[in-house]
Amino acid sequence: MTTNTAQAQAWNGDDGRHFATERARHERMHERLTARLLDAAAISAGDSVLDIGCGCGQTTLAAARAAAPGHVLGVDLSAPMLAVKSETRGAEDDYACPHQGTGPSPQGGRGGGVG
């Protein structure tokens, strides 16, 4: 159940497609902030991490690397952004980003170890 229909429509419409298309630019713009966030989170090997609003998965992947062999789960409302995430999965990126409010993404399941 999606509680904010306007946000769901925006992030699954033009806004979500824009962010998905501009993923690389946004990642470059947020690179220093992402590093500061991860430092503040102090994620350690074996930790479990929940990334709410994972978008295209940049912070989720970084958290997964830091938490290996722990578990990382990213959740986002935007199907277009999650589609980019599924296209950019790497071998070390063994976790899923379920579509918030509608169940697991096609990648399915909970995240596993990352190494």
C-alpha positions as CSV (number, residue, x, y, z in Angstrom):
1,M,0.0,0.0,0.0
2,T,1.4,3.4,-1.0
3,T,0.3,6.1,1.4
4,N,1.4,9.1,-0.7
5,T,-0.1,8.7,-4.2
6,A,1.3,12.0,-5.5
7,Q,4.9,11.0,-4.5
8,A,4.4,7.5,-5.9
9,Q,3.2,9.0,-9.2
10,A,6.1,11.6,-9.3
11,W,8.9,9.1,-8.6
12,N,7.4,6.5,-11.0
13,G,6.9,9.1,-13.7
14,D,9.0,12.0,-15.0
15,D,10.9,12.7,-11.8
16,G,12.0,9.1,-11.4
17,R,13.0,8.7,-15.0
18,H,14.9,12.0,-14.8
19,F,16.9,10.8,-11.7
20,A,17.5,7.4,-13.4
21,T,18.8,9.1,-16.6
22,E,21.0,11.5,-14.6
23,R,22.2,8.9,-12.1
24,A,26.0,9.3,-12.9
25,R,25.8,13.1,-12.6
26,H,23.9,12.9,-9.3
27,E,26.4,10.3,-7.9
28,R,29.2,12.7,-8.7
29,M,27.4,15.6,-7.1
30,H,26.7,13.6,-3.9
31,E,30.1,11.8,-3.7
32,R,31.4,13.8,-0.8
33,L,28.1,13.7,1.1
34,T,27.9,10.0,0.6
35,A,31.3,9.5,2.0
36,R,30.4,11.7,5.1
37,L,27.2,9.7,5.6
38,L,29.0,6.4,5.5
39,D,31.7,7.7,7.9
40,A,29.0,8.9,10.3
41,A,27.1,5.6,10.0
42,A,30.3,3.7,11.0
43,I,29.2,0.5,9.2
44,S,31.3,-2.4,10.2
45,A,31.9,-5.9,8.7
46,G,28.9,-8.1,9.5
47,D,26.5,-5.3,10.1
48,S,22.9,-5.3,8.8
49,V,21.9,-2.1,7.0
50,L,18.5,-0.8,5.8
51,D,18.8,2.0,3.2
52,I,15.4,3.7,2.9
53,G,15.1,5.7,-0.3
54,C,18.0,3.8,-1.9
55,G,17.3,5.3,-5.4
56,C,19.6,3.9,-7.9
57,G,21.6,2.1,-5.2
58,Q,24.8,4.2,-4.8
59,T,24.6,4.4,-1.0
60,T,23.3,0.8,-0.7
61,L,26.2,-0.6,-2.7
62,A,28.7,1.4,-0.6
63,A,27.1,0.2,2.6
64,A,27.1,-3.3,1.3
65,R,30.9,-3.1,0.7
66,A,31.4,-1.8,4.2
67,A,29.1,-4.3,5.9
68,A,30.4,-7.4,4.1
69,P,29.7,-10.2,4.9
70,G,26.6,-8.6,6.6
71,H,23.3,-7.9,5.0
72,V,22.1,-4.8,3.2
73,L,18.6,-4.0,2.0
74,G,17.6,-1.0,-0.1
75,V,14.0,0.2,-0.3
76,D,12.7,2.8,-2.7
77,L,9.4,4.0,-4.2
78,S,10.8,4.6,-7.7
79,A,10.6,1.7,-10.2
80,P,12.6,3.7,-12.8
81,M,15.5,4.2,-10.3
82,L,15.3,0.6,-9.1
83,A,15.5,-0.5,-12.8
84,V,18.8,1.3,-13.1
85,K,19.9,-0.3,-9.9
86,S,19.2,-3.8,-11.4
87,E,21.1,-2.9,-14.5
88,T,24.2,-1.8,-12.6
89,R,24.5,-4.7,-10.2
90,G,28.0,-6.0,-9.7
91,A,29.2,-9.3,-8.5
92,E,29.8,-7.9,-5.0
93,D,26.3,-6.3,-5.0
94,D,24.3,-9.3,-3.8
95,Y,21.2,-7.7,-2.4
96,A,17.7,-6.6,-3.5
97,C,16.0,-3.3,-3.6
98,P,12.3,-4.1,-3.2
99,H,9.8,-1.6,-4.5
100,Q,8.3,0.0,-1.4
101,G,4.7,-0.8,-1.0
102,T,4.4,-3.4,-3.7
103,G,6.7,-6.2,-2.5
104,P,10.0,-7.5,-3.8
105,S,11.6,-6.4,-7.0
106,P,12.2,-8.9,-9.8
107,Q,15.7,-9.5,-8.3
108,G,13.8,-10.9,-5.3
109,G,14.7,-11.8,-1.8
110,R,16.8,-10.4,1.0
111,G,20.3,-9.3,0.6
112,G,23.1,-11.7,1.1
113,G,26.8,-11.4,1.9
114,V,28.8,-8.9,-0.1
115,G,32.4,-9.4,-0.8
